[in-house]
Amino acid sequence: MTAASTQQVISDSSVEPASRYSVALFFSNNYAIWTSKLLARNQIECKVIPVPRHLSSDCGYCVRLATDQLKLAIKLLDKQQIEYDRFEAL
């Protein structure tokens, strides 16, 4: 391994996700509540929180979860046909 490639490995390993948490935005409060229950049943830690002011949504609540759980959460939402607006990093 060359010095340049070693430095590349070190710098790649220090890369952290852009944000530790993300939020799921919904078209209604009911979807936010249903999602939090669905995620909790599947051992995904989440929390219903007010939608941050810098994000827009028709719903007053969103679900915060760890960014590394996003793919699994989206898969569960799609499987259960729970509609969501979008996911945003915090």
PDB file of N, CA, C and O in Angstrom:
ATOM      1  N   MET A   1       0.852  -1.178   0.000  1.00  0.00           N
ATOM      2  CA  MET A   1       0.000   0.000   0.000  1.00  0.00           C
ATOM      3  C   MET A   1       0.891   1.231   0.000  1.00  0.00           C
ATOM      4  O   MET A   1       1.815   1.329   0.807  1.00  0.00           O
ATOM      5  N   THR A   2       0.629   2.141  -0.870  1.00  0.00           N
ATOM      6  CA  THR A   2       1.430   3.357  -0.957  1.00  0.00           C
ATOM      7  C   THR A   2       0.972   4.365   0.090  1.00  0.00           C
ATOM      8  O   THR A   2      -0.097   4.228   0.686  1.00  0.00           O
ATOM      9  N   ALA A   3       1.808   5.381   0.300  1.00  0.00           N
ATOM     10  CA  ALA A   3       1.461   6.414   1.279  1.00  0.00           C
ATOM     11  C   ALA A   3       0.189   7.147   0.865  1.00  0.00           C
ATOM     12  O   ALA A   3      -0.646   7.501   1.697  1.00  0.00           O
ATOM     13  N   ALA A   4       0.066   7.362  -0.443  1.00  0.00           N
ATOM     14  CA  ALA A   4      -1.125   8.066  -0.932  1.00  0.00           C
ATOM     15  C   ALA A   4      -2.382   7.241  -0.692  1.00  0.00           C
ATOM     16  O   ALA A   4      -3.409   7.773  -0.270  1.00  0.00           O
ATOM     17  N   SER A   5      -2.299   5.923  -0.966  1.00  0.00           N
ATOM     18  CA  SER A   5      -3.491   5.097  -0.763  1.00  0.00           C
ATOM     19  C   SER A   5      -3.799   4.923   0.719  1.00  0.00           C
ATOM     20  O   SER A   5      -4.966   4.833   1.100  1.00  0.00           O
ATOM     21  N   THR A   6      -2.751   4.874   1.571  1.00  0.00           N
ATOM     22  CA  THR A   6      -2.979   4.807   3.015  1.00  0.00           C
ATOM     23  C   THR A   6      -3.695   6.053   3.498  1.00  0.00           C
ATOM     24  O   THR A   6      -4.622   5.980   4.305  1.00  0.00           O
ATOM     25  N   GLN A   7      -3.254   7.201   2.994  1.00  0.00           N
ATOM     26  CA  GLN A   7      -3.904   8.452   3.387  1.00  0.00           C
ATOM     27  C   GLN A   7      -5.354   8.456   2.922  1.00  0.00           C
ATOM     28  O   GLN A   7      -6.231   8.946   3.634  1.00  0.00           O
ATOM     29  N   GLN A   8      -5.619   7.906   1.717  1.00  0.00           N
ATOM     30  CA  GLN A   8      -6.984   7.852   1.209  1.00  0.00           C
ATOM     31  C   GLN A   8      -7.861   6.991   2.108  1.00  0.00           C
ATOM     32  O   GLN A   8      -8.997   7.368   2.396  1.00  0.00           O
ATOM     33  N   VAL A   9      -7.351   5.825   2.563  1.00  0.00           N
ATOM     34  CA  VAL A   9      -8.107   4.945   3.446  1.00  0.00           C
ATOM     35  C   VAL A   9      -8.419   5.658   4.752  1.00  0.00           C
ATOM     36  O   VAL A   9      -9.538   5.570   5.256  1.00  0.00           O
ATOM     37  N   ILE A  10      -7.431   6.369   5.306  1.00  0.00           N
ATOM     38  CA  ILE A  10      -7.645   7.090   6.567  1.00  0.00           C
ATOM     39  C   ILE A  10      -8.706   8.162   6.394  1.00  0.00           C
ATOM     40  O   ILE A  10      -9.594   8.312   7.234  1.00  0.00           O
ATOM     41  N   SER A  11      -8.607   8.907   5.298  1.00  0.00           N
ATOM     42  CA  SER A  11      -9.589   9.979   5.128  1.00  0.00           C
ATOM     43  C   SER A  11     -10.981   9.407   4.867  1.00  0.00           C
ATOM     44  O   SER A  11     -11.970   9.987   5.314  1.00  0.00           O
ATOM     45  N   ASP A  12     -11.084   8.281   4.153  1.00  0.00           N
ATOM     46  CA  ASP A  12     -12.392   7.675   3.903  1.00  0.00           C
ATOM     47  C   ASP A  12     -13.016   7.134   5.181  1.00  0.00           C
ATOM     48  O   ASP A  12     -14.230   7.223   5.362  1.00  0.00           O
ATOM     49  N   SER A  13     -12.194   6.570   6.073  1.00  0.00           N
ATOM     50  CA  SER A  13     -12.735   6.001   7.300  1.00  0.00           C
ATOM     51  C   SER A  13     -13.218   7.073   8.270  1.00  0.00           C
ATOM     52  O   SER A  13     -14.019   6.798   9.163  1.00  0.00           O
ATOM     53  N   SER A  14     -12.723   8.304   8.089  1.00  0.00           N
ATOM     54  CA  SER A  14     -13.137   9.365   8.997  1.00  0.00           C
ATOM     55  C   SER A  14     -14.388  10.087   8.509  1.00  0.00           C
ATOM     56  O   SER A  14     -14.898  10.980   9.186  1.00  0.00           O
ATOM     57  N   VAL A  15     -14.880   9.700   7.333  1.00  0.00           N
ATOM     58  CA  VAL A  15     -16.067  10.346   6.795  1.00  0.00           C
ATOM     59  C   VAL A  15     -17.285   9.912   7.595  1.00  0.00           C
ATOM     60  O   VAL A  15     -17.528   8.719   7.778  1.00  0.00           O
ATOM     61  N   GLU A  16     -18.032  10.869   8.059  1.00  0.00           N
ATOM     62  CA  GLU A  16     -19.247  10.569   8.814  1.00  0.00           C
ATOM     63  C   GLU A  16     -20.444  10.931   7.952  1.00  0.00           C
ATOM     64  O   GLU A  16     -20.329  11.740   7.031  1.00  0.00           O
ATOM     65  N   PRO A  17     -21.580  10.342   8.244  1.00  0.00           N
ATOM     66  CA  PRO A  17     -22.763  10.715   7.490  1.00  0.00           C
ATOM     67  C   PRO A  17     -23.022  12.209   7.626  1.00  0.00           C
ATOM     68  O   PRO A  17     -22.634  12.833   8.614  1.00  0.00           O
ATOM     69  N   ALA A  18     -23.682  12.772   6.622  1.00  0.00           N
ATOM     70  CA  ALA A  18     -23.948  14.204   6.629  1.00  0.00           C
ATOM     71  C   ALA A  18     -24.715  14.622   7.873  1.00  0.00           C
ATOM     72  O   ALA A  18     -24.505  15.715   8.398  1.00  0.00           O
ATOM     73  N   SER A  19     -25.595  13.764   8.342  1.00  0.00           N
ATOM     74  CA  SER A  19     -26.385  14.080   9.514  1.00  0.00           C
ATOM     75  C   SER A  19     -26.707  12.792  10.249  1.00  0.00           C
ATOM     76  O   SER A  19     -26.959  11.758   9.629  1.00  0.00           O
ATOM     77  N   ARG A  20     -26.699  12.857  11.545  1.00  0.00           N
ATOM     78  CA  ARG A  20     -26.997  11.674  12.344  1.00  0.00           C
ATOM     79  C   ARG A  20     -28.480  11.334  12.298  1.00  0.00           C
ATOM     80  O   ARG A  20     -28.862  10.164  12.347  1.00  0.00           O
ATOM     81  N   TYR A  21     -29.305  12.363  12.204  1.00  0.00           N
ATOM     82  CA  TYR A  21     -30.752  12.158  12.201  1.00  0.00           C
ATOM     83  C   TYR A  21     -31.383  12.683  10.921  1.00  0.00           C
ATOM     84  O   TYR A  21     -30.894  13.616  10.286  1.00  0.00           O
ATOM     85  N   SER A  22     -32.482  12.046  10.575  1.00  0.00           N
ATOM     86  CA  SER A  22     -33.321  12.496   9.470  1.00  0.00           C
ATOM     87  C   SER A  22     -34.753  12.530   9.970  1.00  0.00           C
ATOM     88  O   SER A  22     -35.085  11.945  11.002  1.00  0.00           O
ATOM     89  N   VAL A  23     -35.597  13.226   9.216  1.00  0.00           N
ATOM     90  CA  VAL A  23     -37.012  13.245   9.570  1.00  0.00           C
ATOM     91  C   VAL A  23     -37.829  12.807   8.368  1.00  0.00           C
ATOM     92  O   VAL A  23     -37.475  13.070   7.219  1.00  0.00           O
ATOM     93  N   ALA A  24     -38.921  12.138   8.660  1.00  0.00           N
ATOM     94  CA  ALA A  24     -39.897  11.766   7.642  1.00  0.00           C
ATOM     95  C   ALA A  24     -41.057  12.736   7.761  1.00  0.00           C
ATOM     96  O   ALA A  24     -41.620  12.928   8.838  1.00  0.00           O
ATOM     97  N   LEU A  25     -41.406  13.344   6.633  1.00  0.00           N
ATOM     98  CA  LEU A  25     -42.506  14.309   6.594  1.00  0.00           C
ATOM     99  C   LEU A  25     -43.718  13.647   5.940  1.00  0.00           C
ATOM    100  O   LEU A  25     -43.592  12.869   4.994  1.00  0.00           O
ATOM    101  N   PHE A  26     -44.888  13.978   6.470  1.00  0.00           N
ATOM    102  CA  PHE A  26     -46.126  13.330   6.031  1.00  0.00           C
ATOM    103  C   PHE A  26     -47.164  14.359   5.647  1.00  0.00           C
ATOM    104  O   PHE A  26     -47.025  15.549   5.932  1.00  0.00           O
ATOM    105  N   PHE A  27     -48.209  13.877   4.994  1.00  0.00           N
ATOM    106  CA  PHE A  27     -49.310  14.743   4.583  1.00  0.00           C
ATOM    107  C   PHE A  27     -50.351  14.892   5.690  1.00  0.00           C
ATOM    108  O   PHE A  27     -51.221  15.759   5.614  1.00  0.00           O
ATOM    109  N   SER A  28     -50.263  14.046   6.719  1.00  0.00           N
ATOM    110  CA  SER A  28     -51.199  14.176   7.844  1.00  0.00           C
ATOM    111  C   SER A  28     -50.542  13.668   9.121  1.00  0.00           C
ATOM    112  O   SER A  28     -49.600  12.876   9.090  1.00  0.00           O
ATOM    113  N   ASN A  29     -51.070  14.148  10.245  1.00  0.00           N
ATOM    114  CA  ASN A  29     -50.537  13.705  11.539  1.00  0.00           C
ATOM    115  C   ASN A  29     -50.746  12.210  11.748  1.00  0.00           C
ATOM    116  O   ASN A  29     -49.921  11.551  12.380  1.00  0.00           O
ATOM    117  N   ASN A  30     -51.853  11.667  11.219  1.00  0.00           N
ATOM    118  CA  ASN A  30     -52.114  10.232  11.379  1.00  0.00           C
ATOM    119  C   ASN A  30     -50.988   9.395  10.793  1.00  0.00           C
ATOM    120  O   ASN A  30     -50.585   8.397  11.391  1.00  0.00           O
ATOM    121  N   TYR A  31     -50.476   9.786   9.630  1.00  0.00           N
ATOM    122  CA  TYR A  31     -49.381   9.024   9.018  1.00  0.00           C
ATOM    123  C   TYR A  31     -48.132   9.079   9.893  1.00  0.00           C
ATOM    124  O   TYR A  31     -47.404   8.091   9.990  1.00  0.00           O
ATOM    125  N   ALA A  32     -47.880  10.203  10.521  1.00  0.00           N
ATOM    126  CA  ALA A  32     -46.715  10.316  11.403  1.00  0.00           C
ATOM    127  C   ALA A  32     -46.860   9.363  12.596  1.00  0.00           C
ATOM    128  O   ALA A  32     -45.900   8.697  12.985  1.00  0.00           O
ATOM    129  N   ILE A  33     -48.046   9.304  13.163  1.00  0.00           N
ATOM    130  CA  ILE A  33     -48.282   8.432  14.319  1.00  0.00           C
ATOM    131  C   ILE A  33     -48.208   6.965  13.902  1.00  0.00           C
ATOM    132  O   ILE A  33     -47.578   6.156  14.583  1.00  0.00           O
ATOM    133  N   TRP A  34     -48.846   6.622  12.790  1.00  0.00           N
ATOM    134  CA  TRP A  34     -48.792   5.230  12.304  1.00  0.00           C
ATOM    135  C   TRP A  34     -47.354   4.815  12.029  1.00  0.00           C
ATOM    136  O   TRP A  34     -46.948   3.695  12.343  1.00  0.00           O
ATOM    137  N   THR A  35     -46.589   5.727  11.440  1.00  0.00           N
ATOM    138  CA  THR A  35     -45.191   5.408  11.129  1.00  0.00           C
ATOM    139  C   THR A  35     -44.381   5.183  12.397  1.00  0.00           C
ATOM    140  O   THR A  35     -43.578   4.252  12.459  1.00  0.00           O
ATOM    141  N   SER A  36     -44.578   6.014  13.401  1.00  0.00           N
ATOM    142  CA  SER A  36     -43.797   5.830  14.636  1.00  0.00           C
ATOM    143  C   SER A  36     -44.118   4.480  15.277  1.00  0.00           C
ATOM    144  O   SER A  36     -43.231   3.815  15.810  1.00  0.00           O
ATOM    145  N   LYS A  37     -45.384   4.081  15.222  1.00  0.00           N
ATOM    146  CA  LYS A  37     -45.742   2.762  15.769  1.00  0.00           C
ATOM    147  C   LYS A  37     -45.155   1.635  14.934  1.00  0.00           C
ATOM    148  O   LYS A  37     -44.663   0.648  15.482  1.00  0.00           O
ATOM    149  N   LEU A  38     -45.201   1.769  13.623  1.00  0.00           N
ATOM    150  CA  LEU A  38     -44.632   0.749  12.738  1.00  0.00           C
ATOM    151  C   LEU A  38     -43.132   0.606  12.964  1.00  0.00           C
ATOM    152  O   LEU A  38     -42.623  -0.510  13.068  1.00  0.00           O
ATOM    153  N   LEU A  39     -42.428   1.720  13.042  1.00  0.00           N
ATOM    154  CA  LEU A  39     -40.981   1.673  13.237  1.00  0.00           C
ATOM    155  C   LEU A  39     -40.635   1.090  14.605  1.00  0.00           C
ATOM    156  O   LEU A  39     -39.690   0.310  14.724  1.00  0.00           O
ATOM    157  N   ALA A  40     -41.387   1.459  15.626  1.00  0.00           N
ATOM    158  CA  ALA A  40     -41.129   0.928  16.967  1.00  0.00           C
ATOM    159  C   ALA A  40     -41.341  -0.592  17.002  1.00  0.00           C
ATOM    160  O   ALA A  40     -40.569  -1.316  17.630  1.00  0.00           O
ATOM    161  N   ARG A  41     -42.390  -1.067  16.325  1.00  0.00           N
ATOM    162  CA  ARG A  41     -42.632  -2.521  16.275  1.00  0.00           C
ATOM    163  C   ARG A  41     -41.486  -3.259  15.593  1.00  0.00           C
ATOM    164  O   ARG A  41     -41.267  -4.445  15.841  1.00  0.00           O
ATOM    165  N   ASN A  42     -40.760  -2.556  14.736  1.00  0.00           N
ATOM    166  CA  ASN A  42     -39.651  -3.172  14.008  1.00  0.00           C
ATOM    167  C   ASN A  42     -38.298  -2.759  14.588  1.00  0.00           C
ATOM    168  O   ASN A  42     -37.282  -2.785  13.893  1.00  0.00           O
ATOM    169  N   GLN A  43     -38.294  -2.382  15.852  1.00  0.00           N
ATOM    170  CA  GLN A  43     -37.076  -2.055  16.603  1.00  0.00           C
ATOM    171  C   GLN A  43     -36.270  -0.933  15.960  1.00  0.00           C
ATOM    172  O   GLN A  43     -35.042  -0.934  16.046  1.00  0.00           O
ATOM    173  N   ILE A  44     -36.929   0.014  15.324  1.00  0.00           N
ATOM    174  CA  ILE A  44     -36.258   1.200  14.814  1.00  0.00           C
ATOM    175  C   ILE A  44     -36.589   2.343  15.770  1.00  0.00           C
ATOM    176  O   ILE A  44     -37.747   2.731  15.925  1.00  0.00           O
ATOM    177  N   GLU A  45     -35.556   2.866  16.400  1.00  0.00           N
ATOM    178  CA  GLU A  45     -35.760   3.946  17.365  1.00  0.00           C
ATOM    179  C   GLU A  45     -36.192   5.213  16.636  1.00  0.00           C
ATOM    180  O   GLU A  45     -35.535   5.648  15.690  1.00  0.00           O
ATOM    181  N   CYS A  46     -37.280   5.790  17.074  1.00  0.00           N
ATOM    182  CA  CYS A  46     -37.785   6.996  16.426  1.00  0.00           C
ATOM    183  C   CYS A  46     -38.543   7.839  17.446  1.00  0.00           C
ATOM    184  O   CYS A  46     -38.816   7.408  18.566  1.00  0.00           O
ATOM    185  N   LYS A  47     -38.870   9.051  17.020  1.00  0.00           N
ATOM    186  CA  LYS A  47     -39.587   9.958  17.907  1.00  0.00           C
ATOM    187  C   LYS A  47     -40.452  10.893  17.062  1.00  0.00           C
ATOM    188  O   LYS A  47     -40.000  11.421  16.046  1.00  0.00           O
ATOM    189  N   VAL A  48     -41.688  11.089  17.488  1.00  0.00           N
ATOM    190  CA  VAL A  48     -42.565  12.056  16.822  1.00  0.00           C
ATOM    191  C   VAL A  48     -42.212  13.438  17.367  1.00  0.00           C
ATOM    192  O   VAL A  48     -42.246  13.673  18.575  1.00  0.00           O
ATOM    193  N   ILE A  49     -41.875  14.341  16.459  1.00  0.00           N
ATOM    194  CA  ILE A  49     -41.476  15.692  16.854  1.00  0.00           C
ATOM    195  C   ILE A  49     -42.213  16.710  15.975  1.00  0.00           C
ATOM    196  O   ILE A  49     -42.673  16.356  14.889  1.00  0.00           O
ATOM    197  N   PRO A  50     -42.332  17.953  16.419  1.00  0.00           N
ATOM    198  CA  PRO A  50     -42.891  18.986  15.532  1.00  0.00           C
ATOM    199  C   PRO A  50     -41.988  19.174  14.316  1.00  0.00           C
ATOM    200  O   PRO A  50     -40.768  19.044  14.410  1.00  0.00           O
ATOM    201  N   VAL A  51     -42.599  19.479  13.180  1.00  0.00           N
ATOM    202  CA  VAL A  51     -41.817  19.702  11.968  1.00  0.00           C
ATOM    203  C   VAL A  51     -40.924  20.918  12.176  1.00  0.00           C
ATOM    204  O   VAL A  51     -41.416  21.987  12.536  1.00  0.00           O
ATOM    205  N   PRO A  52     -39.615  20.774  11.956  1.00  0.00           N
ATOM    206  CA  PRO A  52     -38.714  21.923  12.105  1.00  0.00           C
ATOM    207  C   PRO A  52     -39.141  23.082  11.187  1.00  0.00           C
ATOM    208  O   PRO A  52     -39.636  22.859  10.083  1.00  0.00           O
ATOM    209  N   ARG A  53     -38.946  24.286  11.648  1.00  0.00           N
ATOM    210  CA  ARG A  53     -39.413  25.464  10.911  1.00  0.00           C
ATOM    211  C   ARG A  53     -38.753  25.610   9.545  1.00  0.00           C
ATOM    212  O   ARG A  53     -39.361  26.157   8.625  1.00  0.00           O
ATOM    213  N   HIS A  54     -37.525  25.134   9.397  1.00  0.00           N
ATOM    214  CA  HIS A  54     -36.847  25.301   8.107  1.00  0.00           C
ATOM    215  C   HIS A  54     -37.360  24.313   7.053  1.00  0.00           C
ATOM    216  O   HIS A  54     -36.954  24.379   5.892  1.00  0.00           O
ATOM    217  N   LEU A  55     -38.248  23.401   7.452  1.00  0.00           N
ATOM    218  CA  LEU A  55     -38.837  22.456   6.506  1.00  0.00           C
ATOM    219  C   LEU A  55     -40.309  22.795   6.349  1.00  0.00           C
ATOM    220  O   LEU A  55     -40.951  23.243   7.299  1.00  0.00           O
ATOM    221  N   SER A  56     -40.831  22.591   5.189  1.00  0.00           N
ATOM    222  CA  SER A  56     -42.247  22.868   4.997  1.00  0.00           C
ATOM    223  C   SER A  56     -43.001  21.544   4.849  1.00  0.00           C
ATOM    224  O   SER A  56     -42.494  20.574   4.286  1.00  0.00           O
ATOM    225  N   SER A  57     -44.197  21.541   5.362  1.00  0.00           N
ATOM    226  CA  SER A  57     -45.048  20.368   5.263  1.00  0.00           C
ATOM    227  C   SER A  57     -46.461  20.776   5.630  1.00  0.00           C
ATOM    228  O   SER A  57     -46.673  21.763   6.334  1.00  0.00           O
ATOM    229  N   ASP A  58     -47.420  20.011   5.149  1.00  0.00           N
ATOM    230  CA  ASP A  58     -48.806  20.267   5.528  1.00  0.00           C
ATOM    231  C   ASP A  58     -49.108  19.701   6.902  1.00  0.00           C
ATOM    232  O   ASP A  58     -50.159  19.994   7.473  1.00  0.00           O
ATOM    233  N   CYS A  59     -48.217  18.905   7.433  1.00  0.00           N
ATOM    234  CA  CYS A  59     -48.423  18.227   8.710  1.00  0.00           C
ATOM    235  C   CYS A  59     -47.619  18.934   9.792  1.00  0.00           C
ATOM    236  O   CYS A  59     -46.537  19.452   9.519  1.00  0.00           O
ATOM    237  N   GLY A  60     -48.126  18.960  10.992  1.00  0.00           N
ATOM    238  CA  GLY A  60     -47.431  19.604  12.078  1.00  0.00           C
ATOM    239  C   GLY A  60     -46.427  18.714  12.784  1.00  0.00           C
ATOM    240  O   GLY A  60     -45.630  19.196  13.588  1.00  0.00           O
ATOM    241  N   TYR A  61     -46.453  17.432  12.497  1.00  0.00           N
ATOM    242  CA  TYR A  61     -45.536  16.497  13.146  1.00  0.00           C
ATOM    243  C   TYR A  61     -44.783  15.692  12.100  1.00  0.00           C
ATOM    244  O   TYR A  61     -45.262  15.458  10.990  1.00  0.00           O
ATOM    245  N   CYS A  62     -43.595  15.281  12.495  1.00  0.00           N
ATOM    246  CA  CYS A  62     -42.787  14.417  11.648  1.00  0.00           C
ATOM    247  C   CYS A  62     -42.176  13.338  12.541  1.00  0.00           C
ATOM    248  O   CYS A  62     -42.325  13.375  13.762  1.00  0.00           O
ATOM    249  N   VAL A  63     -41.503  12.400  11.933  1.00  0.00           N
ATOM    250  CA  VAL A  63     -40.860  11.329  12.691  1.00  0.00           C
ATOM    251  C   VAL A  63     -39.358  11.451  12.502  1.00  0.00           C
ATOM    252  O   VAL A  63     -38.857  11.442  11.377  1.00  0.00           O
ATOM    253  N   ARG A  64     -38.642  11.566  13.625  1.00  0.00           N
ATOM    254  CA  ARG A  64     -37.175  11.637  13.582  1.00  0.00           C
ATOM    255  C   ARG A  64     -36.623  10.242  13.793  1.00  0.00           C
ATOM    256  O   ARG A  64     -37.081   9.508  14.669  1.00  0.00           O
ATOM    257  N   LEU A  65     -35.639   9.881  12.988  1.00  0.00           N
ATOM    258  CA  LEU A  65     -34.980   8.583  13.141  1.00  0.00           C
ATOM    259  C   LEU A  65     -33.525   8.714  12.721  1.00  0.00           C
ATOM    260  O   LEU A  65     -33.129   9.690  12.084  1.00  0.00           O
ATOM    261  N   ALA A  66     -32.746   7.719  13.087  1.00  0.00           N
ATOM    262  CA  ALA A  66     -31.329   7.729  12.727  1.00  0.00           C
ATOM    263  C   ALA A  66     -31.199   7.593  11.217  1.00  0.00           C
ATOM    264  O   ALA A  66     -31.898   6.795  10.592  1.00  0.00           O
ATOM    265  N   THR A  67     -30.310   8.369  10.645  1.00  0.00           N
ATOM    266  CA  THR A  67     -30.121   8.358   9.198  1.00  0.00           C
ATOM    267  C   THR A  67     -29.723   6.981   8.683  1.00  0.00           C
ATOM    268  O   THR A  67     -30.086   6.608   7.567  1.00  0.00           O
ATOM    269  N   ASP A  68     -28.986   6.228   9.477  1.00  0.00           N
ATOM    270  CA  ASP A  68     -28.576   4.906   9.002  1.00  0.00           C
ATOM    271  C   ASP A  68     -29.728   3.895   8.983  1.00  0.00           C
ATOM    272  O   ASP A  68     -29.544   2.766   8.529  1.00  0.00           O
ATOM    273  N   GLN A  69     -30.890   4.278   9.461  1.00  0.00           N
ATOM    274  CA  GLN A  69     -32.074   3.409   9.430  1.00  0.00           C
ATOM    275  C   GLN A  69     -33.043   3.776   8.303  1.00  0.00           C
ATOM    276  O   GLN A  69     -34.110   3.173   8.185  1.00  0.00           O
ATOM    277  N   LEU A  70     -32.679   4.757   7.479  1.00  0.00           N
ATOM    278  CA  LEU A  70     -33.598   5.256   6.454  1.00  0.00           C
ATOM    279  C   LEU A  70     -34.058   4.191   5.467  1.00  0.00           C
ATOM    280  O   LEU A  70     -35.250   4.074   5.184  1.00  0.00           O
ATOM    281  N   LYS A  71     -33.123   3.425   4.951  1.00  0.00           N
ATOM    282  CA  LYS A  71     -33.495   2.435   3.933  1.00  0.00           C
ATOM    283  C   LYS A  71     -34.508   1.442   4.472  1.00  0.00           C
ATOM    284  O   LYS A  71     -35.477   1.103   3.793  1.00  0.00           O
ATOM    285  N   LEU A  72     -34.285   0.978   5.684  1.00  0.00           N
ATOM    286  CA  LEU A  72     -35.217   0.029   6.286  1.00  0.00           C
ATOM    287  C   LEU A  72     -36.573   0.689   6.536  1.00  0.00           C
ATOM    288  O   LEU A  72     -37.616   0.075   6.308  1.00  0.00           O
ATOM    289  N   ALA A  73     -36.558   1.928   7.000  1.00  0.00           N
ATOM    290  CA  ALA A  73     -37.815   2.642   7.254  1.00  0.00           C
ATOM    291  C   ALA A  73     -38.613   2.832   5.968  1.00  0.00           C
ATOM    292  O   ALA A  73     -39.825   2.619   5.955  1.00  0.00           O
ATOM    293  N   ILE A  74     -37.953   3.226   4.903  1.00  0.00           N
ATOM    294  CA  ILE A  74     -38.644   3.421   3.616  1.00  0.00           C
ATOM    295  C   ILE A  74     -39.225   2.104   3.121  1.00  0.00           C
ATOM    296  O   ILE A  74     -40.342   2.062   2.605  1.00  0.00           O
ATOM    297  N   LYS A  75     -38.467   1.042   3.282  1.00  0.00           N
ATOM    298  CA  LYS A  75     -38.950  -0.275   2.870  1.00  0.00           C
ATOM    299  C   LYS A  75     -40.211  -0.653   3.648  1.00  0.00           C
ATOM    300  O   LYS A  75     -41.163  -1.174   3.068  1.00  0.00           O
ATOM    301  N   LEU A  76     -40.222  -0.394   4.956  1.00  0.00           N
ATOM    302  CA  LEU A  76     -41.398  -0.705   5.782  1.00  0.00           C
ATOM    303  C   LEU A  76     -42.597   0.156   5.397  1.00  0.00           C
ATOM    304  O   LEU A  76     -43.723  -0.336   5.312  1.00  0.00           O
ATOM    305  N   LEU A  77     -42.347   1.445   5.166  1.00  0.00           N
ATOM    306  CA  LEU A  77     -43.443   2.341   4.774  1.00  0.00           C
ATOM    307  C   LEU A  77     -44.052   1.921   3.443  1.00  0.00           C
ATOM    308  O   LEU A  77     -45.272   1.910   3.283  1.00  0.00           O
ATOM    309  N   ASP A  78     -43.197   1.579   2.499  1.00  0.00           N
ATOM    310  CA  ASP A  78     -43.696   1.141   1.193  1.00  0.00           C
ATOM    311  C   ASP A  78     -44.477  -0.165   1.317  1.00  0.00           C
ATOM    312  O   ASP A  78     -45.521  -0.335   0.687  1.00  0.00           O
ATOM    313  N   LYS A  79     -43.971  -1.069   2.120  1.00  0.00           N
ATOM    314  CA  LYS A  79     -44.640  -2.367   2.294  1.00  0.00           C
ATOM    315  C   LYS A  79     -46.020  -2.181   2.924  1.00  0.00           C
ATOM    316  O   LYS A  79     -46.974  -2.864   2.552  1.00  0.00           O
ATOM    317  N   GLN A  80     -46.121  -1.254   3.880  1.00  0.00           N
ATOM    318  CA  GLN A  80     -47.398  -1.011   4.564  1.00  0.00           C
ATOM    319  C   GLN A  80     -48.244   0.048   3.850  1.00  0.00           C
ATOM    320  O   GLN A  80     -49.333   0.396   4.306  1.00  0.00           O
ATOM    321  N   GLN A  81     -47.735   0.548   2.742  1.00  0.00           N
ATOM    322  CA  GLN A  81     -48.425   1.565   1.931  1.00  0.00           C
ATOM    323  C   GLN A  81     -48.801   2.803   2.750  1.00  0.00           C
ATOM    324  O   GLN A  81     -49.896   3.347   2.616  1.00  0.00           O
ATOM    325  N   ILE A  82     -47.874   3.227   3.591  1.00  0.00           N
ATOM    326  CA  ILE A  82     -48.043   4.462   4.341  1.00  0.00           C
ATOM    327  C   ILE A  82     -47.446   5.598   3.504  1.00  0.00           C
ATOM    328  O   ILE A  82     -46.261   5.589   3.172  1.00  0.00           O
ATOM    329  N   GLU A  83     -48.290   6.566   3.173  1.00  0.00           N
ATOM    330  CA  GLU A  83     -47.838   7.675   2.322  1.00  0.00           C
ATOM    331  C   GLU A  83     -46.969   8.643   3.131  1.00  0.00           C
ATOM    332  O   GLU A  83     -47.254   8.941   4.291  1.00  0.00           O
ATOM    333  N   TYR A  84     -45.917   9.116   2.497  1.00  0.00           N
ATOM    334  CA  TYR A  84     -45.072  10.136   3.115  1.00  0.00           C
ATOM    335  C   TYR A  84     -44.713  11.173   2.067  1.00  0.00           C
ATOM    336  O   TYR A  84     -44.717  10.897   0.867  1.00  0.00           O
ATOM    337  N   ASP A  85     -44.403  12.363   2.538  1.00  0.00           N
ATOM    338  CA  ASP A  85     -44.019  13.446   1.634  1.00  0.00           C
ATOM    339  C   ASP A  85     -42.578  13.249   1.205  1.00  0.00           C
ATOM    340  O   ASP A  85     -42.293  13.108   0.016  1.00  0.00           O
ATOM    341  N   ARG A  86     -41.661  13.240   2.177  1.00  0.00           N
ATOM    342  CA  ARG A  86     -40.237  13.068   1.867  1.00  0.00           C
ATOM    343  C   ARG A  86     -39.443  12.893   3.156  1.00  0.00           C
ATOM    344  O   ARG A  86     -39.966  13.039   4.260  1.00  0.00           O
ATOM    345  N   PHE A  87     -38.184  12.581   2.981  1.00  0.00           N
ATOM    346  CA  PHE A  87     -37.247  12.498   4.100  1.00  0.00           C
ATOM    347  C   PHE A  87     -36.248  13.633   3.960  1.00  0.00           C
ATOM    348  O   PHE A  87     -35.815  13.963   2.856  1.00  0.00           O
ATOM    349  N   GLU A  88     -35.888  14.227   5.092  1.00  0.00           N
ATOM    350  CA  GLU A  88     -34.916  15.323   5.101  1.00  0.00           C
ATOM    351  C   GLU A  88     -33.897  15.076   6.203  1.00  0.00           C
ATOM    352  O   GLU A  88     -34.242  14.608   7.288  1.00  0.00           O
ATOM    353  N   ALA A  89     -32.646  15.394   5.920  1.00  0.00           N
ATOM    354  CA  ALA A  89     -31.605  15.311   6.936  1.00  0.00           C
ATOM    355  C   ALA A  89     -31.729  16.504   7.878  1.00  0.00           C
ATOM    356  O   ALA A  89     -32.070  17.606   7.449  1.00  0.00           O
ATOM    357  N   LEU A  90     -31.459  16.286   9.137  1.00  0.00           N
ATOM    358  CA  LEU A  90     -31.466  17.386  10.111  1.00  0.00           C
ATOM    359  C   LEU A  90     -30.072  17.953  10.270  1.00  0.00           C
ATOM    360  O   LEU A  90     -29.871  18.887  11.046  1.00  0.00           O
TER     361      LEU A  90
END
